[in-house]
Amino acid sequence: MSATGESRSCAWHAVGGAPSHRVGGWRVSRVRAKRRFGISRRGVIVAATAFACAGQALLAHAQFGDRPVTLVVGSSPGGGVDRTARLLAPELAGQLHQNVIVENRAGAGTRLASEYVAKSAPDGRTLLFTTGESTIDLAFDPQATPNILKDLVPVSLVAVCQMLLVINASLPVRDVTELLARARAAPGKLNYSTAGVKTTMHLVGALFAQRTGTDIVHIPYKGTMPALAALMARDVDMTYASLPSALPFVESGRLRALAVAGSRRSSLMPDVPTLAESGVTGVQANIWYGLLAPAGTPADIVDALARAVNAASRSADYRQSLATMGEEPSPGTPAAFGELLQDDVSKYGAVIRAARIPAE
């Protein structure tokens, strides 16, 4: 039976003035159903619900076809974005009743993956699983291609993890107030490591310096782990790292967490205050993961995908798996995710201009 036919079989119809239901391809009245099949009103309603679920499954199949849905990741396997995509994939498959696979297309930051998805058919089968790094490219270069605000459409935010301001545990600083006093007493002496120029870590550091009126030198490395290794070796004084990457070293006592760069404290580190609680306002930064589709993807497919992400996020196992990585599900509407993208481009663009960070 077709998706349309199955969906219609879930509806009640009037036959001879009595509500009816299609059972096994035949339309029968509720009264006749009770007499002939020995089922109660409640049983008929349960049967109708089962038919509705089947109809939704077939509708999903009709929308996305036989080919799998592909989540394209702009990084190599094993990183945070890749692991998060691979956690979502089976949950999303269960909601869409489709195979969902993860494909890594690393290169040129996130542009290689973004370009591949932007040029894909707008049918909901090829999606970009990306991070905030994609908005930084556009913040640096409004002419960047592909333009994620024009060449792609937002589907849903997927998950977020907080960032931490951390220092080497041997540094004689106990809180943000003491750190700022040290920075102001010797401008340009303190420095911070990052995963590289034009990364979230870099721009959060620049934003922190702007908001606090301090001169803290940026030292870029080739990746998050080298940046943390430099901090543990005391080659640098501080950094702004994602909670999952820094947490093991904080727990081992090699690093000290001074503050969370989010709107609230982390449940994994409830004793660590936020930057706002520490007297530094206007510095909120999360590492986020989200889904985008090629521009021109029909709104009903985008909405169906967003609903699937929301439904997948209710899985207890999925939520627990994210929590072990210091992440939490944060699904929402396409419109809300679109606002986040716009806000990020605007916020980081202002930071870049104020700090006079060159595009290259």
N, C-alpha and C positions, 0 to 999 in steps of 0.2 A: 504494500500500500504506500502511496506517496506521502510525503511530509504534509501536504495540504490535506489529503484525505484523512490521515491519522489525526491531524489537529481538529478537523471538523467532527470526527467521531467522538471527541471529548466534549462537545457541546450538547446541551439539552435542546430537544426540538419538540414542537407541539404536533401530536398525532391524535386526531379525534378529540382535541381539547385537553389531552393529558400530557404531562411532560414525558419525554421519551429519551432513549439513549441508544446509540448504535452498538450492538454487541455482535462480534464475529462477522461484521459486514452487514448485519440486519438491524433496522431501526425498530425498536419495540418500546411500548409504553412502560413507565415505571411500574404500574400496577401489574401488567402482563409479565414484566421481568420478575416481579416478586412471586407471582403464581407459578410461572413456568420453571424458573431456575431456583426458587426457594431462597432468594437472597433478600436481606432487609434493606431498608432505606440507607442505612449506614454502609452496607455492603456495596450498594450501587454507587455511592459517593466515593468509596475507596477505589472501586473499579475505574470510575471516571478519572480519579487522580492518577492512577497507574497509566491510563491511556494518555493523559496530558504529559506525563514524564516521557513517554515514548515519543510523543509528538515533538517535544522539545529536542530530544536526541536526534530525530530525523531532520528537524529544522537546522540544527547545527551542522549535520552532515551535508545538507543541501547548500548551506552557505559556504562551507570550506572545502567541499569536494573530497576526492579520495587521496590527494597528495597530502603529506604531513604539513603541519604548521612549523615553520622554522624560526627560532629565536637566534638572531645573528648578534654575536658578541665581538666587539672591537678590541679584544685582547687575547693573549695566549691562554690555554687551559691552566687551571689551577689557582688563578687569582680570585679576589673577592667577587668581582662582577660575574666571572664564569661560574663560580660555585653557587652563587645566588640564582643565576639563570637555570642551573641544573637542578636546583631544589624546586623551582617553580614549574619546570617542564612537565613532570608527571602529574602534578596537581592540576595544571591547566588541561592536560590531556583528558583527565577524568571528567572535567567540566564540559569540554568541547566534544567529547566522544571522538577524538581525533588523535593520531600520533603527533607528538610535539617533540622536536629534536633541537639540539643546540649546535650551532655552527660557528666556529671561531674564524674571524677574518681580521687578524691583527695587522697593524701598519698605519703609518701617518697619524699617530694618535688614535682617534676614533673615526677619522675621516674615511678610511677605506671601507669600513663596515657601513657607515652612514650613507656613503655614495652607492654601495651595492643595494641597500634597501630602498633608497630613494628612487632608483631606476627599476625596481622590481614591479611586477604587476600589482595594482592596488586591489587585491582580492582578499586580504586578510591572512594570506598564507606565509608571507615573509615579513617579519617584524624585527625592529632594532631593539635589542636589550642594552640599554646604555646607562651612563652615569652622568653626574654633573660636569664631567670634563667636556662633554659635548657642547654645553652652553658657554664654556670658557673660550673655546675656539671662536665662537661668534662674537663674544664680548671683545676679544682682541681685534677681530677683523669682521666688520659688518658685511663685507663683500665675500666672506668665506662661502665656499660651496662644498658640499650641499649646505643650504641654510636650513637648520632644523625647525625654524619657525615657519618656513614657507614650503620646503620640499618634503617635509614629513608632517604627520599629524599626531597629536598626543592621544594615546590610548588610556594609560593609567600609570600613576605612581605605583611601584611594587613594594619597595622596602626602603628603610633608612637605617643608618647607623651613625652614632654620634662621634664627634671628634674631641680629642683631649689635648689640653696644653700640658706637656710633660717635660720634665727636666731630668738631668742626671741626679741620682739620689745623693751623690756626694756634694752637690752644690748646696751651700749653706742658705737655702731659701725654703721657707715653709709654706708660703701662700703667695697669691698674686700681688698683694700689697708690697711684700718684701721684694718680689721680682721687679716691680715697677720702680721701687726706690733705688734698686741697684742699677737699673737701666738708665734712670734719669741722672744718677750720680756720675755716670761715665758713658755719655752718648757714643754710640758706634762700637762699644766694646763687646756687648753681648751679641750673639748670633744665633740663627736658627737654621736647621737643616730641613730640606724638603725632598720630595721625589723628583724634583726637576723644575725648571722654569715653566710657567703657564700651567701649573697644576693647582688643584684645590688647596693643597698644603701651602703653596707659595702665596696665593691670593688671600688666604685666611691670615697668614702671617703679616702681609702688607696691610690688611684691614685692621688687625690688632694694633700695629704700630701707628696707624692713622688715628684710630679712636683714642689711643692713650698718649699721643704726642711724644712717642719715643723713637729713638733711632736704633733699630735692631737689624743687624746685617743678615741678608739672605745668603745661604750657602747651599746651592743645588747639588743633588746627587742623582744617580741613575736608578731611581726606584725607592719605594718606601723602606724596604729592609736595609739597604745601604745607608739611608738617612737615619734610621734608628740605630744601626750599628755604630755610626759616627757619634751619635749622642751617648751611647753606652761607653764608648772609648774616650769620652770627654773631648773629642775633637770640636764639638759644638756645645752650646749651652742648653738649647731647648728645641722643641719642635711641636707641630700640631698634627697629630696622627689620628687615624681612625681608631676607635675603641678596640675593635678586634685585633688589630695589628700591635697595639701598644699594651693591651691588658696583660698578656703573659709576662712581660718584663716588669710591669708594675707589681704584679703579684709576687714575682721572684725577688723584689726589692732592688732591682738594678735601676729602675726609673721611678720617679715620683710624679704622680698626677696632681696638678694644681687646680685644674678647673675643667669643666665640661663646656664645650662651645655650642650648647644647645639651649632650648627654651626651658628645659627641666632636667633634673638630675637623672642619672642612669640607674636603673634597678640593679645593675651589676656592680655599681660603685656608689651606693647611696650616700656615703660620707663625703664624696667629692662635690664641692659646690659648683654652680654654674658660673660663667664669667660675669653674668649680670649680678648674681649674689655677691661676687667678689669686687663689685664696683666698676666693671667694664661693660658698658651697654653698647648695643648696636653690632655686636659680633656674634652672630648666630650662624653656624655652618654645620650641616649634616652631609654625610656621604649618602647620596640617594641613588636608587636604581629604578628605572622606569621603562615602559614599552612605548614605541612609536611605530606608526605604519606609514607606508608611502602616501604622499599627497594624492587626493582623489579617491581614497578608499571610502566606499559608501558609509554613511553615518550609521546605518543599522548594523553593519559588520563591526565598526569601531565600538559601538555601544555593547554589542554581544560579547566582544573580547573583554571590555572593561568589566562587565558583569561576571564573566568567567574568572577574572583575576580576583574580584571581590569575593566570590564564592570559594575559590581556592584558598584564600587567606583565612578562611574560618577553620581550616584543617588543624587539629591539635598537633599532629605530628610535624606538619610544615612549620607551624609557629615555633615549636620546640627546636627544630633544626636551625631556624633562623636565630633563635635566642642563643644557641651555642656559639654562634659567630658574632654575637653582639649586635644583631640586627633585629628589627621588628617590622612586621607587615604594615604597610601604610597605603592600602589601595584607595582609590577615589574615582571621581568622574573624569572623563576626558577634559572637560572645561577646567577643572581644578588643577589638573596636571599642566595644562596649557598656561595657566596663570603662574605656576611655579617656574616654568621655563622662561617666561617673559621676565619675571622678577629676578631670576638668576642672571640673565644677560644684562639687565639694567644695573643690578648691584655690582657685579664684577666689572662691568664697563666703567663705572664710577671709580672703583678702586684702581683700576689700571691707569686711568687718566690722572688721578691724583698722585699716584706713585711714579708716573711717567715710565711705566714698564714698556719697553719696545716690543713690537709684535714678533720680531725675530731676534 
